[in-house]
């Protein structure tokens, strides 16, 4: 397995109105397995055409295609009403996985959860929920909700965002040990003083998490990286993944 890339690594360019397609075209020689685009950085007028071109690029490069939805899946008493539309979009563009934030699921009825499960069973697209840097993303709530979904035999996956734990006063490694079994996608980033920083080989936490992560779980870099350091950060994580593979 090789590392994967969320387009957040190109944050400076995206904020300067460079398209996600143009950013991803810079990765054609990179040692990566998958890419993940972010819904908030598409322009509505050009989104459909850009997604088609990214789909083509992924097929040319043999990349798996992931999509980060900037919305919550559980919204009080109901499921996100746009889920069906997102699933259709994913199917049309060979998107393997959609990621939503968890949201508020305290009042979701068994009927609504059953309807969600029917939608998940009817598609090959993986849908995951992610821990958020807010009241819904506390470790106690995430543990409770993951256990609830398991009991309900839900097909939802779980995207572990290593950085988001720092905004709810939780050490990422501590959270990892509690929810490790549920992780289906891993978003990797390092936080220092409430800001993302480049990964360092000397750090003990992120290599330790990767060493214990199931080898089938994709690992995405998801933090702004200066263009001059991107290849170095990719290689650093690939080395860690290779070391893990050697011990299996």
Secondary structure as GFF3:
##gff-version 3
##sequence-region A 1 248
A	DSSP	beta_strand	4	6	.	.	.	ID=ss1
A	DSSP	three_ten_helix	7	10	.	.	.	ID=ss2
A	DSSP	alpha_helix	11	15	.	.	.	ID=ss3
A	DSSP	alpha_helix	20	24	.	.	.	ID=ss4
A	DSSP	three_ten_helix	25	27	.	.	.	ID=ss5
A	DSSP	beta_strand	34	38	.	.	.	ID=ss6
A	DSSP	three_ten_helix	39	41	.	.	.	ID=ss7
A	DSSP	alpha_helix	47	61	.	.	.	ID=ss8
A	DSSP	beta_strand	64	75	.	.	.	ID=ss9
A	DSSP	beta_strand	78	79	.	.	.	ID=ss10
A	DSSP	alpha_helix	83	92	.	.	.	ID=ss11
A	DSSP	beta_strand	97	104	.	.	.	ID=ss12
A	DSSP	alpha_helix	110	121	.	.	.	ID=ss13
A	DSSP	beta_strand	126	130	.	.	.	ID=ss14
A	DSSP	three_ten_helix	135	137	.	.	.	ID=ss15
A	DSSP	alpha_helix	139	151	.	.	.	ID=ss16
A	DSSP	beta_strand	157	161	.	.	.	ID=ss17
A	DSSP	three_ten_helix	164	168	.	.	.	ID=ss18
A	DSSP	alpha_helix	172	179	.	.	.	ID=ss19
A	DSSP	three_ten_helix	180	182	.	.	.	ID=ss20
A	DSSP	beta_strand	185	188	.	.	.	ID=ss21
A	DSSP	beta_strand	190	192	.	.	.	ID=ss22
A	DSSP	beta_strand	195	197	.	.	.	ID=ss23
A	DSSP	alpha_helix	205	212	.	.	.	ID=ss24
A	DSSP	beta_strand	218	221	.	.	.	ID=ss25
A	DSSP	alpha_helix	227	247	.	.	.	ID=ss26
###
